[in-house]
Amino acid sequence: MAKNHTTHKSRMAHRNGIKKPRSNRYESMKGVVTKFMKNMPNTAAKKIADAAPTSP
């Protein structure tokens, strides 16, 4: 049987286990719209302000 048969490939792949790709802590911002990037600090500040309890 030739080595490029389907069963050979899957057997070799499972030898060390098929693993999920490692995820990064922060996703890359490469290719993100500039307008969105510039607005990010403002939205973060707004979220913090909204979360803070206000006195009655």
C-alpha positions in Angstrom: 0.0 0.0 0.0 1.3 3.5 -0.9 2.3 5.8 1.9 0.1 8.6 0.8 -3.0 6.5 1.4 -5.6 8.1 3.7 -5.2 5.8 6.7 -1.4 6.4 6.8 -1.9 10.2 7.2 -4.5 9.9 10.0 -2.4 7.3 11.8 0.7 9.6 11.7 -1.4 12.6 12.9 -2.7 10.7 15.9 0.7 9.5 17.1 1.4 12.6 19.1 -2.3 13.5 19.4 -4.2 16.1 17.5 -4.0 19.2 19.6 -6.0 22.5 19.4 -4.0 25.5 18.2 -2.7 27.5 21.1 -4.6 30.7 21.7 -3.0 34.0 22.5 -3.9 36.0 25.6 -4.7 39.0 23.4 -5.9 38.8 19.9 -3.9 40.7 17.3 -5.2 44.1 16.3 -3.6 43.8 12.9 -6.1 44.8 10.2 -8.6 46.5 12.6 -10.1 49.8 11.5 -8.2 52.9 12.7 -11.4 54.7 13.8 -12.3 51.8 16.0 -8.8 51.6 17.5 -8.8 55.3 18.3 -12.1 55.0 20.1 -11.2 52.0 22.3 -9.8 54.0 25.2 -12.9 56.2 25.3 -15.2 53.1 25.5 -13.1 51.5 28.2 -13.3 54.7 30.3 -17.1 54.8 29.8 -17.5 51.2 30.9 -15.6 51.9 34.1 -17.7 55.0 34.8 -21.0 53.1 34.2 -19.9 50.3 36.5 -19.0 52.5 39.4 -21.9 52.8 41.9 -23.4 56.3 42.2 -24.6 57.7 45.5 -28.3 58.6 45.6 
